[in-house]
Amino acid sequence: MACVVSCVPSCVRLAPMTARGWIALNRFGLGATPADAPPADPRQWLIGQFARFDPAPPALAQAGTSAAMIAELAKYREAIRAAKASGEQAAIAKKASRGFLRQGYLAQSSARIVSALTAPAPFAERLAHFWANHFAVSADKQVTIGLAGLLEFEAIRPNLARSFTDMWLAVMRHPAMLLYLDQAQSIGPNAPAARMAALRGRTLGLNENLAREALELHSLGVRTGYTQADVTELARALTGWTVGGFARGVPRRLVSDADVPGRFLFRPAMHEPGPRTVLGRRYDQPGEGQARAILTDLARRPETATHIATKLARHFIADDPPPAAVARLAAAFQRSQGDLPTVYRALVESPEAWAPAPAKFKSPWDWAISAMRAVGATTADKGIVGALIELGQPIWRPGSPAGWTDTSGTWAGPDALVRRVEVAQRIAQVVPQTIDARALGPRLLGPLGAATARALAAADS
């Protein structure tokens, strides 16, 4: 049962050379399918996946776009305003808009599941999930319920094999991030929009949420020497970064009818004028270029290299990342100025990643996907989204910008294991009777240990 519940191949004992093919499929990928054979050259199989990774596979075609979701969000906000005056009719419109956004979330969730089940490049697919959790937004908020998945589809996947700077800038400009962390309405205290509002007795304020998470979560990491003054200065530099079709708090005369819903927009009237100083460096660039220059420098700092290296090593190698592996990944990050394929290659070439002893416990998402791949599933059963809620990891809903934790202590508690057993039983009920677990186990994990083989042989069905 241990292998069924955790999908950690502790029940597998292989010779070192034989083990590497199964490690490539299970530790780096999304779990083997019945049709998969362990690759003869595991490292090259993994590295070669970036050439065949499709950032926009057919499964994502029905996921919608940010433009459609922002347009519907604008209708939703208008319905809220109208509801105060016209009652029942506006309430119906409000309910319809909320339903549209909810359907968008479900369509995106299904698209992600199908893409994971059918991925021809599962290591690359797994990395897309890693980065979506690193740059986490949560669909718990009304403004992001229809946008959280699109951050992964529109900003992360297209930049998976580019630089960290490219990916981060795309994430920071995406409407999901700008709305989730309240950046879209952040206005500099001395910006023209703030002065105009003050003439009418209104106060429009600076919001530091995105700036804080950019330093603490996205780049440098906690306790790396930045100060509250750095947070405030970055927040001032980011003012004006907003979303077309979303004009909350902005005087109407500053909004153009040409704004494209869902597209990144820089509004000069919201931007705090003047130079900024972050981590001791002065930035005199005007307008949008100021924050872009700061973020580019942050992306290339050694603290960022170490932070990203630690998280990658924790995700793929061990809860307590081996220092040598972290140092190797950080060095590759710095040497290449954040070129992500160079960092991925360093991960694949790290000997610690190929240790035969299992050191990770799969999260509910990774476990559910690998379980479905194991029985040859290729479609998103309606129950899987609900099962992930039951298992404690609903898709794109971590509840905070820190994302889901990546250590076994979060997922390996007794109650969590019981829930996995229950979900595994439901999966087993729809598996064709022609599938024999005694034969399937070795095809997924390699030769099974004696205790596991005896347990399978003794099972009732």
N, C-alpha and C positions, 0 to 999 in steps of 0.2 A: 504493500500500500504506500510505502514511503515514496517510491518513484512516481506513483500515480498522483500523489498529493503535491509533491514539491517540484517534480521534474528536475531535481538535482540528481545526476546519475551516480549517487553514492553506491548504488547496487551494481555498478559496472567496474570490473577490474580488467584492464587491458595493458598489453605491453606498450611502452612509450610511443613507438612509431605508429602502432595501430590506433592508439587513442587519439592522435591528433586530428584524424578525419572526423571523428565523432565530436571532439571538442569544437572544431570549426563549425559544425552544424548546430550544436546545442549551446555552446557558451558564447559564441560570437553572433550566431544567427538567431532565428526565431523558432528553432526546433525542426527536427527532420520530418518529412512526409514519408508515406509508404513507398513513394517512388524515388526517394533520394538515396544515393549511395555515398559513402564517405569519400571526399575528394582525394585523389592520389597525391596532389600537392596542395595541402590545406592553406598555406600562407598565400600562395599565388591565387588560389581560388577566391580568397577573401579580398585581396588587393585588386584583383581584376573586376570586382563587382561594380566599381565606380564608373567603369567604361560602359556598363550595360544598365546602370540604374536609370529608371525612367521617373523624372520628377513629377510628371503628370500622366499617370497610367489611366486606362479607360475607367477604372473603378471610381476615379475622382470626378468624372465628367458631370455627374448629377449632384455635386456637392454645393453648387451655387457659387456666388461671387460676393466679394465685399461690397461692391456697388449695390447689388440687390438687397443685401442685408441692411446697409445704411439707409437706403431709401425706405425700407419697411420700418426701420427704427425711427426715422423721421415721422412717418405716419403714426407710429405708436405714441410718440411724444406729443404730436398734435392731438391725438385722441384723448390723451390725458388732460391736456389743456381744455379741450372742448367739453370733456365730461363734467367739468365744474359748472358749466353753463347750461348744457343741453340734456344732461341726464342719460336716459336709457339708450338713445341712438349712439351717442359717443361711447358709451360703455361697450356696446356691441362691436364697434370699430376697434376699440382697444383690445378686446378679447380676440378678435380676428388677427390683429397684428402680432399679439403674443403667440398665437397658434402658429403663424407663419415662421416666426423666429425659432420656435420649438421644433417645428418640422425641419428647419435648416440644420439644427443641431443633430437631430436623429439621422438625417441624410448624410451629414459629414461623418458621424460615428460609423454608420454602415460602410461608407466608402473607405474609411481607415481600416476597418476589420477585413474587408475583402482584399484590399491592397496588401495587407500583412499576410493573409492566407495564401495568396497567389503570387507573392513576390518572387521574381527570378533572381533578385539580389538581396537576400534576407539580411545580410550584415549591414548593407547600406540602409535598408528599411529600418532596421533596429536603431541605427544612428539618428535617423530622422525623429524617432520617438524620444531618444535621449535628448536631443536639442530642444524638442518641444517642451520637455519637462524642465530643462535648464532655463529657457525663456518662458516660464509658465505664465499663462493667463487662465483664469477660472471662469467657466460658463455659468457659475452661480449668479453672476450679476446680469441684470436684464440687458444692459448694453453690450454684453459679450456673449450671450447665449448662442447667437447665430454667427459669431465671428471667431470663437476660440479655435475651432478646427481649421478655419481659413488661414490663421497665422501659420500653422504648420504647412498647409498646402501651398500658400502663396509666397511666404517669406523664407521658410526653412528649407523645404525640399529643393527649390531652384538653386539654392546656394550651398547645398550639402558638400559639394566638391570644390568650393571656392575658398576664400579666406574667411577667417573669423570676423574680420572687419566688415567684409561684404555682407555676411549673414547678419551681424549685429545691427548694422545700419538699416538693413531691410526690415528687421524685427522692430526697431525703434520707430520706423516710419509707418508701420502697419496700423490700420485703425483699431485692431483688437488690443494692441499694447497701449496706444494713445488714449483709448477710452477706458480700458480697464484700470489704469493707474491715473486717471483724471488729468492727463496732460493736455487733452484737446481744448480745455477751457482755462488753462493756466495763462495768466496775463501778467506781464511785468508791472510793478507798481508805478513806474515812470513811463510806461508805454502810452502811445496816443490813445488807445482804446480805454485805458484806465483813467486818463485825464478827462476824456469825454464823458465817461460814466460818472466821474466825481462831480461834474457840473450839474448832473441830475440827481445828486445825492446818493449815488450808488457806489459801493466799494467792490472792485474786482480784484481778486487776490492771486498771489503766486502759489502754485502747488508743487511740492517737493517730492511727491511719491515716486515718479519715474526716475528722477535724478538719484534718489536714495537707493532704489533697487538696482539701477545701472551700476553703481559703485559696489554695493554690498553683495548682490547676487549674480549679476551678469558678467562682471569683469574682475575687479581686484579681490573681492571676498572680504569677509569680516576681519576686523582687527588687523588691517594692513596699512595703517598710517594716515588714511584720509580723515578729515575733520568735518564738523558740521558746516563750517564755512565753505568747504569744498562742495558739499551737497547743495548749499544755497546758490553758490556761483554756477554750478552746472544747471540747476533749475532755472536760473535767470537766462542762461545761454539757450536753453531749450524752449523758452517762451516763443510763441509763434508757430511751433510745430503742432499742427492740428489736422482735422479731417474734413475734406469737402463734403458738403451736405449736412454738416453738424455745426451749427452756429450758436450753441448754448453760451449765453453770457456775453456775446459779442454784439455791439450796437449794429442795428440793421444796415446803416449806411456803409458799414465796412464789409458787408457780405455781398459777393458778386453772384449774379444769376448764372454765371458761367462755371461756378464751382461744380466739379464732377463728384457725385456722391461716392464715398469710399476711398477716394484717391488722397494720398498725402498732399497736404497743403501747407505752405508757409505764409502766414499772415504778418507782414511787417508791422501792422498797427498793434499787434499783441506783443511784440518783441521788446524786451528790456534793452534800452540803448546802452552803449558804453563797453569798454573792455572788461574781460573776466580773468580771474586768476584761479587756477585749479592745480593743486599739488605743486604750488610754487612756480608754475609757468603761466605767463600772461598770454591772452588770446585777444587780438585786436580785430579779428575778421568781422566783417559786417554781416548782419542777417543770419540766414540759415547756416552759412558756412562756419560760424563760430562754434556751434554745438557739434557740427560734423568734425571739425578739427580736434576738439576735445575728445570726442569718442574715439577717433582714430588713434590718438596718442594713448588713451587708456587701453585700447585693444592690444597694443604692442608692448605694454609694460611687463616686466618679469613677474610681478605679482599676479597678473592675469594669466600668464603662462602656467604658473604653479597651480592656480585655482582650477583652471580647465583640466590640467593634467591629473590633478587629484580626483576630480569628479569622474573622468573617463576611466581611470584605474579602479576606482571604487565600483563603478558600474559593471565593468567587464572582468575584473580580476578578483578582488576581495573587498570585503567590508572595511578592513584595515589595509589601505592601499600600500603595497610594497614600496618603500622609499626609493629603491633603485629604479623601479618602473616609473614612478612619478618624476624623478629627475630626468630620466631618458625622454619622456614625453614633453616635459617642460623645455628641455634643451631643443628638441625638434620644433616646438612651437616658436621659440625665440629665434632660432637660426633661420627659419623660413618666414618670419614675420607673420605667423599665424596661418600659414597655408594648411588647410585642413587635411587634404590627402597625405601630406608629409607627416602630420601628427597621427593619422590613422595607421599609416605604414609603420611608424615607430611602435604603436600599440601592438600590431600584429607580429612584429619582430621581437617583442619583449619576451624573454624566456619565461618570466613569471606567469604570463597569460596562458602558457601551455602546461602548467603543472598538472599532473594526473589527478591529484586529490581535488575533489570539488570544494569550492570555497564560497559559493554564492547560493542564495535561496531566491527563487524567482518571485517577482511581484505578481499580483493577481492578473495584470494585463499580460505579462510575458507568459505566465502559466496558462491562462485561458487560450491564448493564441497558439501556443505550442501543443496544447491538448487537442484543439480543433484541427491543426495541421496534421497531428499524429493519426487522426482517423480519416484524413483525406477531404475535410470540409473545404469548400471553395466559395460559399455564400455566407452572408451575414444573417444567421438565424435571429429572429426578433428577440429571442430570450437572452442573447449574449449580452446586450447592453444592460438589461436588468440584472443579469448574473454578476456583472462587474460592479454594479451598485451593491449587490448583496455581499460581494467579496471585499468591499471597502475601497475600491479604486475606480469610481465612475470616470468615464473618458473625459479628459480635459476639465476636470472639476476637482483640483487639489485643494481648493479653498483658500489658497494664499499664493502670492507670487514666488514663494520659495519652492513650489512644486512638491511632488511626492518624494518622501525619503527613499533612500536606495540601500537600506541595510536590512538584514534578516529580522532584527528585533521588531521591526514594524509589522512584518507579515507572517511570522512563524508562531504566533500565540495559539493556545489550544482552541479557542473559539474560531480563529481563522482557519485552522486545519479542518475542523468539523465542517465549516462552510464549503471548503474545497471538496471534501468527500461528497457532500450533497450535490454540488454542481457536477462533479465527475460522474455521479450516478445518473444524473439527467442526460449527460452527454452519452453515456453508455446505452441508455434506453433507445436512442435513435441510431445507434451504430448497426450496420447490417450484421446479421448473425453469422455471415461467412467470415468475419474478421475474428481471428484467433489471437488473443493477447500473448499466448506462448510463442507464437511466431512473430507477432508484431513488435514485441519488446526489443529483441535483438536487432531488428531492422531499424529501430529508432535510436537506440542507445549503444549498440554494440553488444558483445557477449555479456549476459547477465550473470551476476554472482549466484552462487549455489542457493543461498537463502531465498533470494527473490524468485529464482526458477521454481523452487519447491512451493512457495506461496502461490504462484500462478497456477501450478499444476493442481493444487488442492482447492482452488476456488470453485464455488458452486457453478458459475457460468462465466 
